[in-house]
């Protein structure tokens, strides 16, 4: 792989690592063309730039020389035991936003209008000391069937902006409601963990109730009074799930009354499939099994090969493969990375974004990626020095 490709790949990895919403090329962005202006305008108020964007992705906001981070990102009603929920909640919310707010027209900004204290109050239980709580009051019961569970686990704000002269103007907002499918609790401090399962019917009923209240509160704020407000419902996966949850529906609101819900047909699938599991597309399952078989037959010193995939209907949206090795030699890693690349190109589905991480139990050894529009994988082997 040539030097340019290596540099591009490393930049992409770093951007993912620090959580930027858009990870595309910065060649055409004001960030790359106006570096001198960043230094000269640090003392000016409300100067902004954008990160630039890849095709189909949002440009992000850099204000006064710094990326604008969310005021309330990562807040939850209690401890989230599945980190995959957090990741897929944030990335999936942008996918829902694209249905309403086109990346070609709007600029993405991390939530700036709901403060940390506000979101935390909303996520907490309703009580005399916290009348704004969106979760029900604690009825005192410890019985899994009789207690009032925590329904709303997290709430995320994403702002969508348009250029207005030399500034940005809020033109829409998306609110994500992460709803628990299982609520975990303890009957006594440091005691055993118990669970209350929440049915799909209850998730829909409670999310409607919460969405109505959230919309009502947002419309009282001057910033949100006259902009479209999208509210999307995310069903959290249980703590023992190998994947995150999925968005199940959304509503696009132009007024004060909650608009009709629109269903979303997303599904997460882990390959290889378990005994009682099925794939939305049997060809994808066969393709992964063939890839896995070929790789394991030539390099037997592997601890496992798995893939996390996301579907919309029966169409795969992306695949993330993890190969855990027992290699210690850097030459072995290089050879294996080259072989994995050729087998991936031969067997794995085309037309979707695919990432392949090759790692030991301790660290990442190499990384391969291919965008939906490419035929060949780009790769990088991490040296020991």
ChimeraX attribute file (.defattr): number of C-alpha atoms within 10 A of each C-alpha:
attribute: neighborCount
match mode: 1-to-1
recipient: residues
	/A:1	9
	/A:2	7
	/A:3	8
	/A:4	8
	/A:5	13
	/A:6	15
	/A:7	12
	/A:8	13
	/A:9	18
	/A:10	14
	/A:11	15
	/A:12	15
	/A:13	13
	/A:14	12
	/A:15	15
	/A:16	13
	/A:17	9
	/A:18	8
	/A:19	13
	/A:20	16
	/A:21	21
	/A:22	20
	/A:23	21
	/A:24	19
	/A:25	16
	/A:26	17
	/A:27	13
	/A:28	12
	/A:29	15
	/A:30	17
	/A:31	19
	/A:32	15
	/A:33	11
	/A:34	12
	/A:35	12
	/A:36	10
	/A:37	14
	/A:38	19
	/A:39	11
	/A:40	11
	/A:41	14
	/A:42	15
	/A:43	11
	/A:44	9
	/A:45	9
	/A:46	14
	/A:47	17
	/A:48	22
	/A:49	26
	/A:50	20
	/A:51	26
	/A:52	23
	/A:53	22
	/A:54	16
	/A:55	11
	/A:56	12
	/A:57	20
	/A:58	27
	/A:59	27
	/A:60	25
	/A:61	23
	/A:62	19
	/A:63	17
	/A:64	18
	/A:65	20
	/A:66	12
	/A:67	17
	/A:68	18
	/A:69	17
	/A:70	19
	/A:71	18
	/A:72	21
	/A:73	19
	/A:74	14
	/A:75	19
	/A:76	19
	/A:77	19
	/A:78	15
	/A:79	9
	/A:80	18
	/A:81	14
	/A:82	18
	/A:83	12
	/A:84	17
	/A:85	23
	/A:86	21
	/A:87	15
	/A:88	20
	/A:89	24
	/A:90	19
	/A:91	12
	/A:92	19
	/A:93	23
	/A:94	20
	/A:95	13
	/A:96	20
	/A:97	25
	/A:98	16
	/A:99	11
	/A:100	14
	/A:101	23
	/A:102	14
	/A:103	20
	/A:104	13
	/A:105	12
	/A:106	20
	/A:107	26
	/A:108	27
	/A:109	25
	/A:110	21
	/A:111	21
	/A:112	15
	/A:113	18
	/A:114	16
	/A:115	14
	/A:116	15
	/A:117	12
	/A:118	13
	/A:119	23
	/A:120	19
	/A:121	19
	/A:122	21
	/A:123	24
	/A:124	22
	/A:125	24
	/A:126	17
	/A:127	14
	/A:128	9
	/A:129	9
	/A:130	13
	/A:131	13
	/A:132	19
	/A:133	19
	/A:134	24
	/A:135	22
	/A:136	16
	/A:137	18
	/A:138	14
	/A:139	10
	/A:140	9
	/A:141	11
	/A:142	17
	/A:143	12
	/A:144	15
	/A:145	12
	/A:146	11
	/A:147	14
	/A:148	19
	/A:149	24
	/A:150	25
	/A:151	25
	/A:152	30
	/A:153	23
	/A:154	25
	/A:155	23
	/A:156	25
	/A:157	24
	/A:158	23
	/A:159	22
	/A:160	26
	/A:161	21
	/A:162	15
	/A:163	13
	/A:164	9
	/A:165	7
	/A:166	10
	/A:167	12
	/A:168	18
	/A:169	15
	/A:170	20
	/A:171	19
	/A:172	23
	/A:173	25
	/A:174	25
	/A:175	22
	/A:176	26
	/A:177	27
	/A:178	27
	/A:179	26
	/A:180	25
	/A:181	24
	/A:182	20
	/A:183	21
	/A:184	20
	/A:185	18
	/A:186	12
	/A:187	12
	/A:188	9
	/A:189	8
	/A:190	7
	/A:191	9
	/A:192	9
	/A:193	11
	/A:194	14
	/A:195	14
	/A:196	20
	/A:197	15
	/A:198	17
	/A:199	12
	/A:200	12
	/A:201	9
	/A:202	14
	/A:203	20
	/A:204	16
	/A:205	12
	/A:206	17
	/A:207	22
	/A:208	17
	/A:209	13
	/A:210	18
	/A:211	23
	/A:212	16
	/A:213	14
	/A:214	17
	/A:215	20
	/A:216	16
	/A:217	14
	/A:218	16
	/A:219	16
	/A:220	11
	/A:221	12
	/A:222	9
	/A:223	15
	/A:224	18
	/A:225	16
	/A:226	15
	/A:227	17
	/A:228	19
	/A:229	25
	/A:230	26
	/A:231	30
	/A:232	27
	/A:233	29
	/A:234	30
	/A:235	25
	/A:236	28
	/A:237	20
	/A:238	20
	/A:239	18
	/A:240	8
	/A:241	14
	/A:242	16
	/A:243	22
	/A:244	23
	/A:245	27
	/A:246	24
	/A:247	25
	/A:248	17
	/A:249	18
	/A:250	24
	/A:251	19
	/A:252	20
	/A:253	17
	/A:254	15
	/A:255	15
	/A:256	16
	/A:257	10
	/A:258	21
	/A:259	15
	/A:260	10
	/A:261	16
	/A:262	12
	/A:263	13
	/A:264	16
	/A:265	13
	/A:266	19
	/A:267	21
	/A:268	19
	/A:269	21
	/A:270	21
	/A:271	21
	/A:272	17
	/A:273	15
	/A:274	8
	/A:275	6
	/A:276	5
	/A:277	10
	/A:278	13
	/A:279	18
	/A:280	17
	/A:281	13
	/A:282	10
	/A:283	12
	/A:284	19
	/A:285	19
	/A:286	16
	/A:287	16
	/A:288	22
	/A:289	18
	/A:290	17
	/A:291	19
	/A:292	23
	/A:293	12
	/A:294	16
	/A:295	18
	/A:296	15
	/A:297	9
	/A:298	10
	/A:299	14
	/A:300	11
	/A:301	12
	/A:302	14
	/A:303	13
	/A:304	13
	/A:305	21
	/A:306	18
	/A:307	19
	/A:308	18
	/A:309	19
	/A:310	21
	/A:311	19
	/A:312	14
	/A:313	13
	/A:314	15
	/A:315	14
	/A:316	22
	/A:317	18
	/A:318	18
	/A:319	21
	/A:320	16
	/A:321	20
	/A:322	17
	/A:323	20
	/A:324	21
	/A:325	21
	/A:326	14
	/A:327	16
	/A:328	10
	/A:329	8
	/A:330	14
	/A:331	11
	/A:332	12
	/A:333	21
	/A:334	18
	/A:335	10
	/A:336	18
	/A:337	21
	/A:338	17
	/A:339	15
	/A:340	22
	/A:341	19
	/A:342	13
	/A:343	15
	/A:344	25
	/A:345	15
	/A:346	15
	/A:347	17
	/A:348	21
	/A:349	19
	/A:350	18
	/A:351	15
	/A:352	17
	/A:353	17
	/A:354	22
	/A:355	21
	/A:356	23
	/A:357	19
	/A:358	22
	/A:359	19
	/A:360	17
	/A:361	9
	/A:362	7
	/A:363	10
	/A:364	15
	/A:365	22
	/A:366	20
	/A:367	22
	/A:368	22
	/A:369	20
	/A:370	21
	/A:371	16
	/A:372	14
	/A:373	10
	/A:374	13
	/A:375	12
	/A:376	16
	/A:377	20
	/A:378	19
	/A:379	23
	/A:380	19
	/A:381	18
	/A:382	14
	/A:383	10
	/A:384	6
	/A:385	3
